[in-house]
């Protein structure tokens, strides 16, 4: 849960680096919350709360994706490769699973500390 809250505390921070754990825990908690909202509110008149949550989480999820790309030594603009169906998505998933670039890079020191 601390990783999820860390991403919220860095709401629109597109600078720096994000570890794999930070990205994947944020994605996992978001998936769980969205699933619960859809299951609970999807069939009621409160379904708009699901859309409101999706809009609220858009900027932090974009920011953590950019920081994750920075961690492997790529520019945040590479996130746009996801606009290419299937191949772009697969490439992004592979990059998001890649280990951090050792040492400091132009986006900052290694968040792992070495």
C-alpha positions, 0 to 999 in steps of 0.5 A, a space after each residue: 500500500 505504501 507504493 500506491 500512496 507514494 504514487 499519489 504523493 507524486 501526483 504529477 511528478 514526471 521527473 526521477 525514477 520509479 522502481 519495478 515494485 512501485 510501478 507494479 504495486 500501483 498497477 495492482 492496487 488500481 486494478 483491484 480498486 477499479 474491479 471492486 468499483 465496477 462490481 459494486 457500483 456498475 449496476 447502480 446509479 452510482 456507476 459514474 464513480 467508476 469513471 471519476 476514479 479513472 479520471 482521477 488516476 490518469 495523471 498519477 498512472 501516466 507519471 509513474 509510467 514515465 518514471 518507470 521508463 526513466 529508470 530503465 534509461 528511456 525517455 518518457 516519450 517512449 510511452 507513446 509507443 503504446 499507441 501501436 496496437 499489440 506490439 507497442 503494448 508488449 514492448 511496454 510490458 517488457 520494459 516495465 518488467 526490466 530491471 533498473 539501469 545500474 547507477 545514476 542516469 540523466 534522470 537521477 540516482 538509482 532508487 535501489 541505492 546502488 
